[in-house]
């Protein structure tokens, strides 16, 4: 697959952000108006395959992408769709000795409730 000259720009745009392909396209097309949405989509998927980007979550029917290599999990506000990163440093009881979490893929959906 042909990787375009704006690939590095996609990686920079996604640094520590949760963006859809549409979000990425909107940002890229301002600097590179000749970029097509399907080309952006193919490049984003290729970057995911190469581990340069991570497809972090699906909220509704949308995929979000980020360049964020530290282990963390995501909190998603069910009312607004806002996604927040949370550090993965939490204690899990009764784990074997020398057990180390190498990757986290956890989504926590939350909402405020009236008590």
C-alpha positions in Angstrom: 0.0 0.0 0.0 1.1 3.5 -0.8 1.9 5.5 2.3 1.4 9.2 1.7 3.6 12.1 2.6 1.1 13.2 5.3 1.4 10.0 7.3 3.7 11.6 9.9 1.2 14.4 10.2 -1.5 11.8 11.0 0.7 10.4 13.8 1.3 13.9 15.2 -2.4 14.8 15.1 -3.3 11.6 17.0 -0.8 12.1 19.8 -2.6 11.7 23.1 -6.0 12.4 21.4 -9.0 10.2 20.6 -10.0 11.0 17.1 -12.2 9.5 14.4 -11.1 9.2 10.8 -13.4 12.1 10.1 -11.7 14.2 12.8 -8.3 13.3 11.3 -9.5 14.1 7.8 -10.8 17.5 8.8 -7.4 18.4 10.3 -5.3 16.9 7.5 -7.4 18.5 4.7 -6.7 22.0 6.1 -3.0 21.5 5.4 -3.3 19.1 2.5 -6.5 19.9 0.6 -5.8 17.2 -2.0 -6.0 14.4 0.6 -9.0 12.2 0.1 -11.0 10.7 3.0 -10.6 7.2 1.7 -6.8 7.7 1.5 -6.8 9.0 5.1 -8.8 6.0 6.2 -6.4 3.5 4.4 -3.4 5.3 6.0 -4.9 5.3 9.5 -5.6 1.5 9.2 -2.0 0.9 7.9 -0.6 2.9 10.9 -2.7 0.7 13.2 -1.3 -2.4 11.5 2.2 -1.1 12.0 1.4 -0.2 15.7 2.1 3.5 15.1 -1.5 4.2 16.0 -3.9 2.3 18.3 -7.6 1.8 17.5 -8.6 2.5 21.1 -12.4 2.0 21.3 -15.7 1.8 19.6 -18.3 4.2 21.0 -21.6 3.7 19.1 -20.4 2.8 15.6 -17.3 5.0 15.6 -13.8 3.9 16.0 -11.3 6.3 17.7 -7.6 6.3 17.1 -4.7 7.6 19.2 -0.9 7.6 19.4 -0.4 6.9 23.1 2.0 4.2 24.0 1.6 4.2 27.8 -0.7 1.6 29.4 -4.0 3.1 30.4 -7.7 2.5 30.2 -10.5 4.7 29.0 -13.4 6.2 30.8 -16.3 7.1 28.5 -19.1 9.5 29.6 -22.3 7.9 28.3 -24.1 11.2 28.0 -21.4 13.3 26.2 -19.2 10.6 24.6 -16.1 12.3 26.1 -13.2 9.9 26.5 -10.7 10.3 29.3 -7.4 8.4 29.8 -6.8 6.9 33.2 -3.5 5.5 34.4 -3.4 1.7 34.6 -1.7 1.7 38.0 -4.3 -0.2 40.1 -4.0 -3.2 42.3 -5.4 -6.5 41.3 -5.5 -9.0 44.2 -4.3 -12.6 44.2 -2.0 -12.4 41.2 1.0 -14.7 40.8 4.4 -13.6 41.8 6.3 -11.6 39.2 3.0 -10.9 37.3 3.2 -7.7 35.3 0.5 -6.1 33.2 1.9 -5.7 29.7 -1.2 -4.3 28.0 -4.5 -2.9 29.0 -7.7 -2.9 26.9 -10.4 -1.8 29.2 -13.4 0.5 28.6 -15.4 1.9 31.5 -18.7 3.5 30.5 -20.0 5.9 33.2 -22.7 8.4 33.9 -23.8 10.5 36.8 -27.0 9.3 38.5 -29.3 11.1 40.8 -29.3 9.3 44.2 
